[in-house]
Each structure stands twice: as structure tokens, then as C-alpha cells.
Amino acid sequence: MTSRPRANRRRTEYAWLITGPLAFCAVVLCVVLGLTADPALGEWPLTLLLTVAMVAAAWPTINVVVRRQALAVIPTEIPLVVALYVLPPLSVVVAYTAATVVVQLRRKLPPAKFWFNVSLAAAATSLAAMVYKLLPASEGVGPGTWGVLLVAVGAHTLLTLAAVVAVIAVVQGWQAGRELLLAAPPMLLTVAVNLSIGLLIIIALAGTPWAVVLFAGLAVAFALVYGSYTQFMRQHRTLAEMYELTKAMTESGSDGTLIDALLVRIRSLMQAEYATLWLPAQGRHPEVLLTAQEGKPGLLDSARTPAKLRDTAVTRQETVAVGSRLGGDLELRETLGRDTAKDVIVVPLRSGRAVIGTLEVANRLGDTNFFRASDITVFETVAAHAAVALENSRLVDRLRHDAYHDGLTRLPNRRRILGALAEAVRIRAPGEVVALLLFDVDRLRQVNEALGHAAGDKVLIEVADRLRGCVPSAALVGRAGGDEFLVTLRLESAEAAVELAGQLREQIRDEMVFDSLTLDVDTAVGVVVHPDHGDAPATLLQRVDVAATAAKAVPGSVQLYSPALESRSLHRLSLAGDLRSALDNGELEVYYQPKVTLRDRRLVGVECLARWEHPTHGAVAPGDFVAVAEHTGQLGRLTEFVLREGLRRSRDWAHGGQSLAVAVNLSARTLTDQRFPERVRELLEEYGVPAQLLTLEVPEAGVLDGTERPIPTLRRLRDLGVRLSVDDFGTGNSSLAHLRRLPVHEVKVDHSFVQGMATDPGDLAIVNAVVTLSQQFGLTVVAEGVESELTLELLQDIGCEVGQGFLFSRPLPFERLEAWFGAQIDPESISSNELPRLRVVP
């Protein structure tokens, strides 16, 4: 703030480079005139009269503003022409210079401008007098006299114009001087008119001295008309500027340039050197303090207005105007120092009764120009329009922000992420990829069902905060919707994207406490990169969703997209319509895999497994059609179909003297069906099968999900006498200690651990721990995936009771299972009351 006034003062001081030579020329010419003219000085009364006339002619000033400088166009050529004709040359110089001194003192100009104007007046008048003296005189007031006066006044005008252009160029730069030259033609036309009027006065006075009365009356009339015309033009200009301002605010409100257009137009309208807008911080909007300055492109982030004036306007909620023509409190006027501003108007911007900011103008352009009371009314009108425009602009900005951001987490939404992804793809540099990561929060539905949606919202907000806090600074985090979050950024390779996804997943994993309940927050992550996996943002988003869906199959995993994943998704989608027909037409079949005691190899039961041979696609993987059933609402029909087939076979085996238990797999979603236990009871009664011969196997993730939601259903099934088993144990994130609170009878160790026992000590230790602790809880342990004698021996050594796997038999359809019975079961064991014993194990 302090450096600018000093710089301005230094530039103003450069005017002495022009003032000095002008003063020197004036002195030299005056000396020459004094020595050569006879007489050099005329009668003092006439000289004084013309001096008064020149002062009067300088009063009605037409101001032409060039940047920060105001140029006065005054009709002083009229008395100058008369003075050149009736006074000796040195008297003309004295009269014109004296009149200039009086006028400049009245305007209270700074010293540099004052002495420049006085020196210019003396030099230009001396030159005009010298030219008039040197040219041959003519008799009377004929054309010869006109020509001599024209040349003399022309010399006066040209020297004046050249000196003004020079001083403007020195002080403001050559561009400002050029602007003045472009504005000169109308001024020269005014000089010609003034010269003609002066000649008419000379001609009239030559006829009769009483003509002066007529011209005095004309001068008064001209002054009145000029005053009315000036006021009319000022009003017309104000209305035109107001229209242009309103139009500019309307056109720029939607493209984010409102403040620029507003301040530039207001500065022009008020003819101010500075126009400032101040808006305090509000919500997500930071504080705004911007200023448009005359002659400076763009906006400044500072203000010329003292902060005390702004605070006063906001506190009082009224306009504060301080200046020599505006008055104001003495205390406030003291805040305007010489280096601050000469006059200031501060208007509070209102939205209803609240003050939302201020609009300010400082320093009326031109040292002789000042803000007046009439300007306050105009400025308050402008401020009222500006307040409405700014509020509308913020409303539009708020609506635009809401359209591109999630209301719960305040993160960018899917639309905003797609836009950022498109921009990142467009500016991607060679040798890098644009990565898109999708984080899918596990078990959010269970949280909503067990604790309510308010708890689910807290989970989402916490995940958003954790993710936002650990991503690289160049990444953009957004919420795709539901329980899905997106992260996009540029990286060096797809491998780097997968590595980053794993790191972020580990960093956002942590316990989350809700009252007395503690949840583990985990996510499945899908990853795609451009250009490997597509160019269009919509394609990348669709494919990262496919990758995230695949990642859910292995809890807590990170999955990079591959075309094979999409083929599987499309395959499942195509199966959705066929599954209903398959269930209606009995196209599904149940296979049976024997379960055998490991110590004495007795057959204890079979696991019922659904199989589907599609007429077009061939054998459909169980994971595919079970997922389709879950998403198409046919899971209940599929489960009941397997239950019916298993119970029917169990009944038939019982009638044949073999009481074999059947096990049926359940989806975790089935446990949310409150009618399912009753339906099981009805089926048991329908087929006449004892409840203890039915085992229902539920996946670990379905019963150990951190909530109490599945417990009531499990207890109702247990009360029926049905055996309950935890399937695929060890693949989730559950603790063995969690088994204590579950009403289950059996634990099935996942085949991935059992198959690795013979080669991996870690897998052997896991299976041993599960078997040992389960036995402590009184639970039966079933080992899946028994495929070798060595594995069988290891399981026997650690005390595992039951196993199933290819060592005994693959899953078989009923007809082949019957043949297997005939080939593998010892006939003598069938006749006894004991469980059938296997005769041969291949």
C-alpha cells in the first residue's frame, strides 16, 4: 500500500522535465517582447477587464479524463483573441498568465500541476503574442486580421497540445499520450469555434462598444444552457452505464466472471481510480477482497479504502462517504491521509437485513474532480443491483456445487469424478497411466439393518475421511453412490495402481466404535487404468465396477480389471432370464459328495450341491447361478429345490435301511428371511426326516459379520433340532473366539488350508488350531478338500473327525452315487446298526 503512492509521486515529479523548458521559453519570449514591442504594456484598466473575462471564461470547464488525469477544455480562446487585438503583447501575456494563476489556485492543484499549467499558459501566450507581432498587420477587422489571429491562436493551441501530450506521456506512459492525441480533434474543433466567436466580438466592438452588453447576455445564457446540457449528458451517461453494468452482470453471472465485470464497470461508471468488492468468508466461500484500478489489467487483491471505513459501514449498516465534497465524520476523514485516498464511498451490500459485504470506490479521476452527494445515490443503486447479482451468483455456484458433490460426505460425486477423469485422460503424459480405484465397503447393509441408516451414514463419513486423509495430494476422492468410493490419479503403471490400492485399503482399515459395538471397516477394491482398459470415462467406470465385484469374492482383496472378469459378468447377466425357466422346468440337478469319518472311514452323510447344465452355455459354475439367484430374487426357490431333493433322498435311504444325513448350503442372505426356519420345519414334516439328519451350512462371512443379525434365525433353526455348520471357515476375518457365541454344531475348514497342509507348515498350523479350539467348544470339525493319503494321515494325527474330498469321491449325481455306494460300502456294515463303512478307498 505504501509503495504505490510513492511511485505515483515519482511519476508526477517527472512533469518538471516539461515545466522547466516551458518556463524558460516563456521568460525568453517575454524579454524579447518587452524589448521589441512599443508599447509593450497597455492600459491597466483594460488589461484588468480582460483578465477578469479570462477568469470567467475558465469557469465553465469541460473535463476530458485520460486515465487518471483530467484535462480541462475551456473557452479562454475567446478573450485571448480579443486581448491579442486590443492589448499590447506583454499585457496579453500578463493577463492570460494572471487568469491562469487565479483559476489554478481555486482548483487547489498539487504543485507539479500548478506550475506546469502556469508555465504552459505563459509560454503559449508569449508565443501567440510573438507570432501576432511578427506577422504583417492589416487595416480594420478584415480577412487579413482574421488570418493573423488564426495563426497566432493556432500556435497557442499547438504548443498547448504538444506540451500536454508530452507531460501525459512522461507521467503516464506513451500509451496515455497516444490516447490524448486521439481525443484531440474535438478539442481543436472547440478552439475553432472559440476563435470565430472572438472574431465576431471584435467585429461587433469595432462597430459599437455597446455590443459588449449583448455578448455578456449571451455568455450568461450560454452558461445556463451549458449547465443544463452538462447535467443532461451526465444523467444520460449514467443511465447508459447503468444499463451496460446490468447487462454485463447478467451475461457474466453464469460463467464465473461476475466480479471482474462488476468492478470494471463500476469503476468506469463512477469515474473512480479504484473500485473494490469485499465479501467476508461464508461457508465454503473464502474471504474476497478484490480491486479494479484504472490503468491496471486484471484485479488486485488489496484495497485503497481504509479498513476502518469498511468496518464502520458494516457495523452501522449504512453508506459511509468521506471526502472534501462529501463531508463525513471528522474521525473518519482523518483516516484519509495524503497517500491513502482523497475521497471514498463505501456502501454495504444487503441480502434482506443482513450485510453480505461492501462495495467501495476511491479517488474520483482528476485532481479537480471529487465525488458529490449525487454520486452516493447512483452508487447505492448500483450496489443494490450488485448485491442481487452476487447472491444469485453464489446461489448458482451452490447449486452447481451440490450437483457435483455428495450431500452426505461432501466428496465429489460420480458426475464430478467422470469429468475429472475425462480431463486427466486428455492431458495424460506419455509413460504414465490414469488410474481409477473403486473401494466397496463391506457389510454396510448389515450395519443399516442392525443399527439403522444413521449408523451406516457414520460409517460412510468415517470411510470418506480416512480415504481423503491418506490418498496422495494429486488424487481426487469421490463417492460413486451407496457404499462405493472412487479415487482417480495419474501413476507410472498399472502395477503401481494396484500397489497403491492395497496400501490405501490397509490404511483405512481400522476398528470403528458405535456405542458398545465395535466394527471392522474393510473394503474390496477394483482397479482400472487408462489406456490399458479403455479411453472413455464411462467405460472405465463400468469396468472398475466389474473389478470391484470380482474383488468381493475374496474378502479384502484388490482386483485389477481383465476382460475375463467382464465376460463372467456378461455371462451372469445372460443367465438371469434362463434361471427362472430352469427352475420351472426342472433343469437343475443335485449332486452329492460323501462325508466320511477319518478315523474309521464310515459314511456319515452327503453334502447336496446344485448343478446346472445349460443347453447353450454348458455346465454353469455354482458361484455364477447362485449369484444370479441372489440378485434376481430366486434364491429362495433355489434353496428350497436343493432342500427338497436332499430330504427326499434322505427319506428314501432311511426306508432302505441307511440313515444318512444330508447337508445343504445356505446363502448369508437366506438368514435374513424370518420365514425360513418355519419353511424348514414344514419340509421336515412333509418328508418325514428327523431334524438331526439335516445339516445347514452357512458361510463364515454370513454368520460372523460383526452384527447380531443372523443369530435369531440360527437359534430358531437349532431349536428345530437341525444341525448348523460354519462353512469355508478361515477365509474371512473372524476370530475363533467368535464361535463361542454362535449356536452351531460344526466347523468346516476351507479346502485351501487342508490342501496345503502337506507342504505349508502355516496351513498345517491353522488347521491344527481350528481343530483344537473347536473341540474345546464341543464342535465337530469337517475338513474339505481331502485329496491324498498324506493329508488324511495329518488330519488323523491332529484329531479331525470328518472329511470330504476327491480322496473319497467327487460330487456325484444320484444314479452314480448309488453305484458308488455299491462299490465302496461294506455290505456287512449296512446290516448292522452302525454307520456304513467304506470298503475300499482308491
Residue pairs with C-beta under 8 A, 6 or more apart in sequence:
1 302
1 304
2 339
5 338
5 339
5 340
6 339
11 170
11 171
11 172
12 110
12 112
12 113
12 171
13 112
14 170
14 171
15 112
15 113
15 116
15 167
15 170
15 171
16 112
16 115
17 170
18 116
18 163
18 166
18 167
18 170
19 112
19 115
19 116
19 119
19 120
19 167
22 116
22 119
22 120
22 122
22 123
22 163
23 115
23 119
23 122
23 123
25 123
25 126
25 127
26 93
26 119
26 122
26 123
26 126
29 93
29 123
29 126
29 127
29 129
29 130
30 90
30 93
30 122
30 126
32 130
33 40
33 89
33 90
33 93
33 126
33 129
33 130
33 133
34 40
34 90
36 133
37 88
37 89
37 90
37 133
39 88
40 88
40 89
40 90
40 91
41 47
41 88
41 90
41 91
41 94
42 86
42 87
42 88
42 91
46 86
46 87
47 87
47 91
47 94
47 95
48 95
50 79
50 82
50 83
50 86
50 87
50 95
51 94
51 95
51 98
51 99
53 79
53 82
54 76
54 79
54 80
54 83
54 95
54 96
54 99
55 99
55 102
55 103
56 219
57 74
57 75
57 76
57 78
57 79
58 72
58 74
58 76
58 99
58 100
58 103
59 103
59 223
60 74
60 75
60 222
60 223
60 226
60 227
61 72
61 73
61 74
61 368
62 72
62 73
62 74
62 190
63 70
63 71
63 72
63 73
63 366
63 368
63 369
64 70
64 71
64 72
64 73
64 183
64 187
65 71
65 271
65 365
65 366
65 369
66 168
66 172
66 176
66 179
66 180
66 183
67 172
67 176
67 179
67 294
67 295
67 365
68 172
68 273
68 294
68 295
68 363
68 365
68 366
69 168
69 171
69 172
69 176
69 365
69 366
70 365
70 366
70 367
70 368
70 369
71 164
71 180
72 368
73 187
73 190
75 190
75 194
75 197
76 96
76 99
76 194
77 153
77 156
77 157
77 191
77 194
77 195
77 198
78 194
78 197
78 198
78 201
79 198
80 92
80 96
80 125
80 128
80 153
80 156
80 198
81 149
81 153
81 194
81 195
81 198
81 199
81 201
81 202
82 198
82 201
82 202
82 205
83 91
83 92
83 95
83 96
84 92
84 128
84 129
84 132
84 149
84 152
84 153
85 141
85 145
85 149
85 202
86 202
87 95
89 129
89 130
89 132
89 133
90 129
92 125
92 128
92 129
93 122
93 125
93 126
93 129
96 121
96 122
96 125
97 118
97 121
97 122
97 125
100 117
100 118
100 121
100 122
101 118
104 113
104 114
104 117
104 118
105 114
107 367
107 368
109 117
109 367
109 368
110 367
113 367
116 163
116 167
120 159
120 160
120 163
120 164
123 159
123 163
124 155
124 156
124 157
124 159
124 160
124 163
125 156
127 155
127 156
127 159
128 152
128 153
128 155
128 156
129 152
131 151
131 152
131 155
132 148
132 149
132 151
132 152
135 148
135 151
135 152
136 144
136 148
137 145
137 148
138 144
138 145
138 148
140 206
141 199
141 202
141 203
141 206
145 202
146 199
149 195
149 198
149 199
150 195
153 191
153 195
153 198
157 188
157 191
161 184
161 187
161 188
164 180
165 177
165 180
165 181
166 177
168 176
168 177
168 180
169 176
169 177
172 295
176 295
201 211
201 212
201 215
204 211
204 214
204 215
205 211
205 212
238 269
238 378
241 265
241 268
241 269
242 269
242 378
242 381
242 382
244 265
245 262
245 265
245 266
245 269
245 382
245 385
246 385
248 261
248 262
248 265
249 258
249 261
249 262
249 265
249 385
249 386
249 389
250 389
251 261
252 258
252 260
252 261
252 262
253 389
253 392
253 393
253 396
254 396
258 389
258 390
258 393
259 277
259 288
259 290
259 299
260 292
260 299
262 277
262 386
262 389
262 390
263 275
263 276
263 277
263 290
263 291
263 292
263 299
264 275
264 292
266 272
266 275
266 292
266 359
266 361
266 382
266 386
267 273
267 274
267 275
267 292
267 293
267 294
267 361
269 378
269 382
270 345
270 361
270 364
270 371
270 375
270 378
270 379
270 382
271 364
271 365
271 366
271 369
272 294
272 361
272 362
272 363
272 364
272 365
272 371
273 293
273 294
273 304
273 362
273 363
273 364
273 365
274 291
274 292
274 293
274 294
274 303
274 304
274 305
274 341
274 360
274 361
274 362
274 363
275 291
275 292
275 359
275 360
275 361
276 289
276 290
276 291
276 292
276 303
276 304
276 305
276 358
276 359
276 360
276 361
276 362
277 288
277 289
277 290
277 291
277 357
277 358
277 359
277 360
277 386
278 287
278 288
278 289
278 303
278 310
278 357
278 358
278 360
279 285
279 287
279 288
279 349
279 356
279 357
279 390
280 287
280 356
280 357
281 287
282 356
284 401
285 394
288 357
289 301
289 302
289 303
290 299
290 300
290 301
291 299
291 300
291 301
291 302
291 303
291 304
292 299
292 300
293 300
294 365
303 310
303 360
304 340
304 341
304 344
304 362
304 363
305 341
305 344
305 346
305 360
305 362
306 335
306 336
306 340
306 341
306 344
308 332
308 335
309 320
309 322
309 332
309 335
309 344
309 346
309 360
310 346
310 358
310 360
312 320
312 332
312 346
313 319
313 320
313 346
313 347
313 348
313 358
314 348
314 355
314 358
317 348
317 350
317 355
318 348
319 345
319 346
319 347
319 348
319 376
319 379
319 380
320 328
320 332
320 344
320 345
320 346
321 327
321 328
321 343
321 344
321 345
321 346
321 371
321 376
322 328
322 329
322 332
322 333
322 335
322 336
322 343
322 344
323 336
323 342
323 343
323 344
323 345
323 370
323 371
324 342
324 343
324 370
325 343
325 370
325 371
325 372
325 373
326 343
326 345
326 370
326 371
326 372
326 373
326 376
336 342
336 343
336 344
341 362
341 363
342 363
342 364
342 370
343 362
343 363
343 364
343 370
343 371
344 360
344 361
344 362
344 363
345 360
345 361
345 362
345 371
345 375
345 376
345 379
346 358
346 359
346 360
347 358
347 359
347 360
347 379
347 380
347 383
348 355
348 357
348 358
348 383
349 355
349 356
349 357
349 358
349 359
349 383
349 386
349 387
349 390
350 356
350 384
350 387
351 387
351 391
356 387
356 390
356 391
357 387
357 390
359 379
359 382
359 383
359 386
361 371
361 379
364 370
364 371
403 415
404 412
404 413
404 415
404 416
404 419
405 411
405 412
405 413
405 416
406 412
406 413
406 478
406 479
408 457
408 460
408 461
408 479
409 460
409 461
409 464
409 479
410 464
411 464
411 468
411 477
411 478
411 479
411 485
412 420
412 476
412 477
412 478
412 479
413 478
413 479
413 480
413 481
414 478
414 479
414 480
414 481
414 486
414 541
416 478
417 476
417 478
417 480
417 486
417 488
417 541
418 537
418 538
418 541
419 537
420 476
420 478
420 488
421 434
421 436
421 488
421 537
421 540
421 541
422 537
424 434
424 488
424 489
424 490
424 530
425 434
425 530
425 535
425 537
428 434
428 490
428 530
428 531
429 490
431 492
432 490
432 491
432 492
433 490
433 491
433 492
433 493
433 494
433 497
433 529
433 530
433 531
433 532
434 488
434 489
434 490
434 529
434 530
435 487
435 488
435 489
435 490
435 491
435 494
435 496
435 497
435 500
435 527
435 528
435 529
436 486
436 487
436 488
436 527
436 528
436 529
436 530
436 540
436 541
436 544
437 486
437 487
437 488
437 497
437 500
437 501
437 504
437 525
437 526
437 527
437 544
438 480
438 484
438 485
438 486
438 525
438 526
438 527
438 544
438 545
438 547
438 548
439 463
439 467
439 484
439 485
439 486
439 487
439 504
439 505
439 508
439 523
439 524
439 525
439 548
440 483
440 484
440 523
440 524
440 525
440 526
440 548
440 551
440 552
441 459
441 460
441 463
441 483
441 484
441 485
441 521
441 522
441 523
442 521
442 522
442 523
442 524
442 552
442 555
442 556
443 519
443 522
443 705
443 706
443 707
444 456
444 459
444 460
444 482
444 483
445 483
446 705
446 706
446 707
446 709
447 455
447 456
447 459
447 519
447 707
448 455
448 456
449 672
449 707
449 709
450 707
450 708
450 709
451 514
451 517
451 707
455 514
458 512
458 514
459 512
459 519
459 521
460 479
460 483
462 512
462 521
463 485
463 508
463 521
463 523
464 477
464 479
464 485
466 507
466 508
466 510
466 521
467 477
467 485
467 487
467 504
467 508
468 477
470 504
470 507
470 508
471 477
471 487
471 489
471 504
472 489
472 500
474 489
474 490
475 487
475 488
475 489
476 487
476 488
476 489
477 485
477 486
477 487
478 485
478 486
478 487
478 488
479 485
479 486
480 486
480 541
484 545
484 548
485 523
486 541
486 544
487 504
491 497
491 500
491 529
493 529
494 527
494 529
494 532
494 560
497 527
497 529
497 560
498 527
498 558
498 560
501 525
501 527
501 558
502 525
502 558
504 525
505 522
505 523
505 525
505 556
505 558
508 521
508 523
509 520
509 521
509 522
509 523
510 521
511 518
511 519
511 520
511 521
512 518
512 519
512 520
512 521
513 519
517 706
517 707
518 706
519 706
520 706
520 733
522 555
522 556
522 733
523 556
524 548
524 551
524 552
524 555
524 556
524 557
524 558
524 559
525 548
525 551
525 557
525 558
525 559
526 544
526 545
526 546
526 547
526 548
526 549
526 550
526 551
526 558
526 559
526 561
527 544
527 547
527 558
527 559
527 560
527 561
528 534
528 540
528 543
528 544
528 547
528 560
528 561
530 540
533 539
533 540
533 543
533 561
534 540
534 543
543 561
543 566
544 561
546 561
546 565
546 566
546 569
547 559
547 560
547 561
547 565
548 559
549 565
549 569
550 559
550 565
550 568
551 557
551 558
551 559
553 623
554 731
555 701
555 731
555 732
555 733
556 733
559 565
568 624
571 617
571 624
572 624
572 627
572 628
574 617
575 614
575 617
575 620
575 624
575 625
575 628
576 628
576 631
576 632
578 614
579 612
579 625
579 628
579 629
579 632
579 634
579 638
580 632
580 634
581 587
582 588
582 612
582 614
583 634
583 637
583 638
583 641
587 612
587 613
587 615
588 610
588 611
588 612
588 638
588 641
589 610
589 611
589 612
589 613
589 813
590 608
590 609
590 610
590 611
590 641
590 642
590 645
590 646
590 649
590 813
590 814
591 608
591 609
591 610
591 611
591 811
591 812
591 813
592 606
592 607
592 608
592 609
592 649
592 811
592 812
592 813
592 814
592 817
593 606
593 607
593 609
593 804
593 809
593 810
593 811
593 812
594 603
594 605
594 606
594 804
594 808
594 809
594 817
594 820
595 603
595 604
595 605
595 606
595 607
595 661
595 663
595 782
595 802
595 803
595 804
596 602
596 603
596 604
596 802
596 803
596 804
596 808
596 838
597 604
597 801
597 802
597 835
598 783
598 786
598 792
598 795
598 796
598 800
598 801
598 802
598 803
599 796
599 801
600 837
601 837
601 838
601 841
602 829
602 834
602 835
602 836
602 837
602 838
603 660
603 825
603 835
603 836
603 837
603 838
604 660
604 661
604 802
604 835
605 660
605 661
605 662
605 663
605 693
605 695
606 646
606 649
606 660
606 661
606 662
606 663
606 817
607 662
607 663
607 664
607 665
607 697
607 804
607 811
608 642
608 645
608 646
608 649
608 662
608 663
608 664
608 665
609 622
609 642
609 665
609 811
610 622
610 625
610 626
610 638
610 641
610 642
611 619
611 622
611 811
611 813
612 619
612 620
612 622
612 625
613 619
613 620
614 620
625 638
626 635
626 638
626 667
628 634
629 635
629 637
629 638
630 667
630 669
635 667
635 669
635 670
636 670
636 673
636 676
639 664
639 666
639 667
639 670
640 679
640 683
642 664
642 665
643 664
643 680
643 683
644 683
644 687
646 662
646 663
646 664
646 694
647 662
647 683
647 684
647 686
647 687
647 689
647 694
648 687
649 662
649 814
650 660
650 661
650 662
650 687
650 689
650 693
650 694
651 687
651 688
651 689
653 659
653 660
654 660
654 689
654 693
657 830
657 831
658 821
658 830
658 836
659 693
660 693
660 836
661 692
661 693
661 694
661 695
661 723
662 693
662 694
662 695
663 694
663 695
663 696
663 697
663 725
664 694
664 695
664 696
664 697
665 697
665 698
665 727
666 696
666 697
666 698
666 702
667 699
667 702
668 698
668 699
668 701
668 702
668 703
668 705
668 710
669 702
670 676
670 698
671 698
671 702
671 703
671 709
671 710
671 713
671 714
672 709
672 710
672 713
673 713
674 713
676 713
676 717
677 713
677 716
677 717
677 720
680 694
680 696
680 717
680 720
680 722
681 720
684 690
684 691
684 694
684 720
684 722
690 721
691 720
691 721
691 722
692 721
692 722
692 723
694 722
694 723
695 722
695 723
695 724
695 725
695 745
695 746
696 717
696 722
696 723
696 724
696 725
697 725
697 726
697 727
697 748
698 710
698 714
698 724
698 725
698 726
698 727
699 726
699 727
699 728
700 726
700 727
700 728
700 729
700 730
700 731
700 732
700 734
701 731
701 732
702 710
703 710
703 714
703 726
703 742
703 744
704 726
704 732
704 734
704 738
704 742
711 741
711 742
711 743
714 724
714 742
714 743
714 744
715 743
717 724
718 724
718 743
718 744
723 745
723 746
724 742
724 743
724 744
724 745
724 746
725 744
725 745
725 746
725 747
725 748
725 782
726 739
726 742
726 744
726 746
726 747
726 748
727 748
728 748
728 750
728 784
729 747
729 748
729 749
729 750
729 770
730 749
730 750
730 752
730 753
730 766
730 770
731 750
731 752
736 769
736 770
736 773
736 774
739 747
739 773
739 774
739 777
739 779
740 777
744 779
745 779
745 780
746 779
746 780
746 781
746 782
747 770
747 774
747 779
747 780
747 781
747 782
748 781
748 782
748 783
748 784
749 767
749 770
749 771
749 781
749 782
749 783
749 784
749 800
750 784
750 785
751 784
751 785
751 805
752 763
752 785
753 763
753 766
753 767
754 763
754 767
754 783
754 784
754 785
754 786
754 791
754 795
754 803
754 805
755 763
755 785
755 787
755 791
756 762
756 763
756 764
757 763
757 764
757 767
757 791
757 794
757 795
758 764
758 788
758 790
758 791
758 794
764 794
767 783
767 795
767 798
767 800
768 798
770 781
771 781
771 798
771 799
771 800
772 798
772 799
774 780
774 781
775 781
775 799
780 801
780 802
781 800
781 801
781 802
782 800
782 801
782 802
782 803
782 804
783 795
783 800
783 802
783 803
783 804
783 805
784 803
784 804
784 805
785 805
786 792
786 795
786 803
786 804
786 805
786 806
786 807
786 808
787 805
787 806
787 807
788 807
789 807
791 807
792 803
792 807
795 803
807 841
808 838
808 841
809 820
809 824
812 820
821 836
823 840
824 838
824 839
824 840
824 841
825 836
825 837
825 838
825 839
826 836
826 837
826 838
826 839
829 835
829 836
829 837
830 836
